[in-house]
Amino acid sequence: MSTRSLERIIESVATADGAGVKLRRSLGSGQLARLDPFLMLDEFYSDNPDDYIAGFPAHPHRGFETVTYMLDGRMEHKDHLGNTGDLGPGSVQWMTAGRGVIHSEMPKQSEGRMRGFQLWINLPAAEKMKPASYRDIPAEKIPELVFDGGRIRVIAGTLKLRGETRSGPVNGSQPALSTDPIYWDLSIDPARQVTLPLPAGHNAFVYLYEGQASIGGQSLPHRAAGILGDGDRLNLVSGSMGARLLVLAGKPINEPVVQYGPFVMNTREEIEQAVWDYRDGRLTETA
């Protein structure tokens, strides 16, 4: 067995998206701030409705997947397929844009805390033009593994830990995803060590969003992506306040990435086609 080390830090930067929603972006903050197959990770967190109330009105996507994970607050998803999703605390929206989707994500509250994450996962060239699909995963459908020292919510992938197994609602068979993603929300009690299995060959990173934690004696910065080296296990040590982290991993695609705003393809010509298709109303055609 080999232990993954902390290889690189991608600090998050303050930015805004949608109609002015304030957030922090780590992966995706620059052309080199990516980790195949992951394109972007945003964290939104505010008690001030002025920071989120305008939401994300209708906008297009092509060529990748978006995963929205809510911690606090409530958002409503609507798309051109007629899907409507109620995103509440602990729930997940997993959307495959494929050939094209036009959707909106709007707050269903006018006050209080809005907190969560949006992750973008790339699709290989062979899947970029497949039909769009959407899954609304309520909090009660996400399994949790409780162990001595903490707990883990398993959103995607399968976790085998200390004789117990949990498979998330998104895993190798439901549906089968070529990037074989892992998405875990880990909470560690104060001053504890946790060792998690991770598939060798998967690219992986962690995102510390509460408390303190370290890997191999190196402290993880708060609200930054910690890129991991290869290996088949991850050792984490929490600080005196405990820690909450996202653990994310996936099979690299190893293909060129060309991005223009909400479109992610393999070539400039494909990006130009996406822009033309959106302009001419063909982005969401199925044939």
N, C-alpha and C positions, 0 to 999 in steps of 0.2 A: 504494500500500500504506500502511496505517496501523498504527502500533504500539500495542499495548494498554498502558495505564498501570495502576499499582497504586492502586485507588480507595478501598479500605476493608480493615480488618483485623478478623477475628473471632477473638479469642483463644480457645484451648481452656481448658476448665475441668475439674477433676477431679470425677468422679462414679462411680457404680456402676450396673450394670444386670444383668438376668438374676437369678441367685441370689446376686449380690454380686460380680460380676466388676468389678475396678477398671479404669477407662479414662479417656481424656480426650476431651471432646466440644467440637468447634468449631461447625460448622453444626449447628443444632438445639438449641443451648444456651439459646435463648430464642425467643419467637414472632417476633421481628424478625431473628433470626440464621439466615436462609435465603437461598437464591439459586435462584429458579425455573429448572429443575425439581428442584433438589437440596433435600432436606429435612433431612438429618443426615449428619455424618461423625464416626465414633468411631475413635480409635486405642487399641488395647490393647497394652501392652508391659510385661512383668514377668518377672523370673527367679525370683520367689517364687510357688510353687504356691498358696499361700493366697490370692493375688490373683485366681486364675482357675479353680481346681479345681472350684468349684461349677457353672461353666458357665451355659448358657442352657437350662434345662429347657423342656418343651413349652409353647408359647405361640402365640397367633393373630396373623395380620396380614390386613388388607384394604386395597386401594386403591393400592398402590405396589409398587416393586421393591426388593429388598435385594441388595447386592453385597458379598460377604465376600472379602477378599484377604489371604492368609496370607504372612508373611515367614519366620517361624520357628514351630516347634511343629506340633501336629497336632490337628485337631478333626474330629468326626464329625457329619454332618447326617442327620437322619431327619425324614420328614414323613408326613402322613396319606395321601398318594398312594402310599406304599410306596417312595419314593426314599431311598436311602442314599448319602451322599457322604463320601469320605475327603479332607479338606482338609489337605494337607501344604504344606511350604515352596514358595512360588511359585505355588500353585494358587488358583483362583477358584471361588466359588459364586455363580451369578447366578440369583436366584429372583424370579419374578413372582408376587406374592401374588394379584393380580386379585381375584376375588370372595371368596376366602378360602383360607388355608392355615394349618395347625397344624403347627409344626415345632420341632425342638430342635437345639441346637449344643452338643456336650459335648466337653471335652478328652479326647484319647486319650493322655495322658501324665500322670504323677504328679510329674514334676520337670522342670527345665530351663526354657528361655525359651519364652514364648508371645508372639508379636508379629504384629500385622496391623491391618487396617482393616475397618470396615463402613460402607458408603455406602447411604443411602436415596434413591431417585429416584422422584419423583411420577409418576403416570399421569394422562392426561386423563380427563375425565368419561366419554367414550365407551368407555374401556378399563378403567375401575375394576372392572367386574363381569364381565370375561372370565375364562375358566377359568385356574386357577393352573398354573404351569409351572416347571420347574427344570432348570438346566444345571450339571453338575459339570465344570469345565475344568481338566485337569491342567497342571502347569507346562510340560511339553514341548509343549503345544498353543498356548502364547502366544509369538508371534514377537517377536524382538528385532532392533533395528536398531543396529548399532555404527558409530560415526562418529568422526572425529578430535576428541577432546575428551570423549567419553562414550558412553553407550548408552541406549536406550529400550526398555522392554517395552511392547508395544501390546496392551492388554487389550480395549479397545473403540475403534471408529472406524478410520479409515485415515490413516496418516501418510506423506506424501511429503516426503523430505528428502534434499538433495544427490544427486539422481538416483536414489534408491532409494525403493521403496514397500513398506509393510507394512500388512496389514489384520488387525485383531484378530479373534478368534473371535466376538466380538459386533460386528457392523457393520451397514451399511444393508440387507443382504439376508439375514443369518443370525443371528437373525431380524430382520425390519424393525421398528425401534422408532421411535415417533413423536417421541421426544425426541432421536433421533440422537446418542446419548451418545459422548463421548470420555473414555477412561480410560487414561492413560499413566503409567508409572513411570519417571522420568528420573533418571539418574545422571550427574553432571558432574564431570570431573577438576578438580583445584585450579586456580584463577585462569584460567578459560576463559569465553568467551562463546558462547552458543547461541541461535540464532533458530529458532523453531518456527512453522509455519503453523497458524492456528486459523480456523475458519469465522466470518466476520463475521456478527453477529446471534446467535450462540450466547452464552449467559451462561457465564462461565468463572472458575475460581479455581485457585490452586495451594496446596499444603500442603507446607511444608518440614519433613521429619522427620529429616534428618541434615545436619550441616555448616552452611555459610553461603551465602547467595545474595541478590542484589538485583535489582530491576526499576526501570529508569530512575533509578538512583542511590539508590533507597529500599531499605533493608535489610528482608528478610523476617524476621519474628519466628519463632523456633523453635516448632514444633508449634502453628501458627496458620493459619487460612485467609486467604489474600490474595486479595480479590475484585478482578477485573480489569475495566477499562473495555472498550468495544467496540473492534474492530479486526480485522485479518486476520493478525497475527503477534504473537509474544511473544518479547521479548529478555530473556534471563536471564544474569547474570554470577555465577559462583561465587566463593567466598572461598578462602583459603589451605588450607582443609581439604577443598575440594570440596563437593559438595552432592548430596542425594537428595531428590526432590520428587515428589509426585503432581500431575499436570496433568489437570484435569477440566473438561469443557464439555458443554453440551447446549442444545437448543432450548427456550426458555421456553414454558410452557403457557398462561400468562396467564388462569388461572381461580382462583376463590376456593379457599383451603385451610382446611379445618376438621379439626383433629387431636385425637383423644382416645387417648393412649397408642399402641397398636399399630394403630390404625385411622386412615386419612387419606382423607377424602372432601371433597365440595364444600359440603355444608350440614349444619347441626346435625341435621336430621331423618334424613339418611343415616347419621350417626354413631349416633344412637339406634337405627336399624334394625340396624346392625352389632352393637351391644351385645346387642340382643334376639336376633339370629340366633345369636350365639356362646352366649348363655345357653341357648337352646332347641335347640342342636345343629344349626342350619341353616346355619352360616357357610360350610361347605365343600360344600354341595349344588350340583350343576351345573345344575339346571333351576329 
